[in-house]
Amino acid sequence: MDVVAPFDISVQDPKPDLRELHFSFTADFQKMSVAERLEALSAYVKSLVKQAETLIDPESQRGIITVIQITEEIFPHIQSDSLPLHEVLIVEIGGAAEGSSLNELLDNKVLN
């Protein structure tokens, strides 16, 4: 069975010491029930773990592990249906990262 990614990922490097990962949830994922979304995310993580185990290149492994970690971080927010799936989730990585945590944003500590 082929596992379909629940989101598209694009990478941007706006500064030399900053990388942004942009996660855009697919239309199909957005249409799913919460239970279906959780099942899709779990299957996606399992497929990424298998893929990471077969890689020899440390950079590729690190990239997949980063996506796994981010997916696991958003899992409870998908479960509680508190993450707006129509929004692009931007994760900043690097020394110049200045963003707020996902928990802060969802608890309305930053957004009002």
C-alpha positions as CSV (number, residue, x, y, z in Angstrom):
1,M,0.0,0.0,0.0
2,D,1.4,3.4,-1.0
3,V,1.3,6.0,1.8
4,V,0.2,9.4,0.7
5,A,1.8,12.4,2.4
6,P,-0.8,14.5,4.3
7,F,1.0,17.7,3.4
8,D,3.3,19.2,0.8
9,I,6.6,20.4,2.1
10,S,8.6,23.2,0.5
11,V,12.0,24.6,1.7
12,Q,13.0,28.2,1.7
13,D,16.3,29.7,2.7
14,P,15.5,33.4,3.3
15,K,18.8,34.1,5.2
16,P,22.2,32.2,5.2
17,D,21.5,31.0,8.8
18,L,17.8,30.4,8.4
19,R,15.8,27.6,6.7
20,E,12.1,27.5,6.6
21,L,10.0,24.4,6.1
22,H,6.5,25.2,4.7
23,F,3.9,22.5,5.4
24,S,0.7,22.8,3.4
25,F,-2.0,20.2,4.2
26,T,-3.4,18.5,1.1
27,A,-7.1,19.0,0.2
28,D,-7.7,15.3,0.6
29,F,-6.3,15.4,4.2
30,Q,-8.4,18.5,5.0
31,K,-11.6,16.6,4.0
32,M,-10.9,13.6,6.2
33,S,-12.4,13.1,9.6
34,V,-10.2,13.5,12.6
35,A,-9.9,9.7,13.0
36,E,-8.9,9.4,9.3
37,R,-6.3,12.2,9.7
38,L,-4.8,10.5,12.7
39,E,-4.6,7.2,10.8
40,A,-3.0,8.9,7.8
41,L,-0.4,10.7,10.0
42,S,0.5,7.4,11.8
43,A,0.9,5.6,8.5
44,Y,3.0,8.5,7.1
45,V,5.3,8.5,10.1
46,K,5.7,4.7,9.9
47,S,6.6,5.0,6.2
48,L,9.2,7.7,6.9
49,V,10.8,5.6,9.7
50,K,11.2,2.7,7.2
51,Q,12.6,5.1,4.6
52,A,15.1,6.6,7.1
53,E,16.3,3.1,8.1
54,T,17.3,2.4,4.5
55,L,19.2,5.7,3.9
56,I,23.0,5.8,4.2
57,D,23.4,9.6,3.7
58,P,23.4,11.3,7.1
59,E,21.9,14.6,5.7
60,S,19.0,12.7,4.1
61,Q,18.4,10.8,7.3
62,R,18.5,14.1,9.3
63,G,15.9,15.6,6.9
64,I,13.5,12.7,7.3
65,I,14.0,12.7,11.1
66,T,13.1,16.4,11.2
67,V,9.9,15.8,9.2
68,I,9.0,12.8,11.6
69,Q,9.6,15.0,14.6
70,I,7.4,17.8,13.3
71,T,4.7,15.4,12.3
72,E,4.8,13.9,15.8
73,E,4.6,17.4,17.3
74,I,1.4,18.3,15.3
75,F,-0.3,15.0,16.0
76,P,-2.0,16.1,19.3
77,H,-3.2,19.3,17.6
78,I,-4.7,17.2,14.8
79,Q,-6.2,14.9,17.4
80,S,-7.9,17.9,19.2
81,D,-8.8,19.4,15.8
82,S,-7.2,22.7,16.9
83,L,-4.8,23.2,14.0
84,P,-6.3,25.2,11.1
85,L,-5.5,22.9,8.1
86,H,-6.0,25.6,5.5
87,E,-3.1,27.6,6.9
88,V,0.6,27.0,5.9
89,L,2.6,25.8,8.9
90,I,6.1,27.4,8.7
91,V,8.8,25.9,10.8
92,E,12.0,27.9,11.1
93,I,15.3,26.1,11.6
94,G,18.7,27.7,12.3
95,G,20.4,30.4,14.3
96,A,18.1,33.2,13.0
97,A,14.8,31.4,13.9
98,E,12.6,33.8,15.7
99,G,9.2,32.2,15.6
100,S,6.7,31.3,18.3
101,S,6.0,27.7,19.4
102,L,3.0,26.0,17.9
103,N,1.6,25.6,21.4
104,E,1.8,29.4,22.0
105,L,0.1,30.1,18.7
106,L,-2.7,27.7,19.3
107,D,-3.2,28.9,22.9
108,N,-3.7,32.4,21.4
109,K,-0.8,33.7,23.4
110,V,0.6,35.2,20.2
111,L,-2.4,35.5,17.8
112,N,-5.4,37.5,18.8
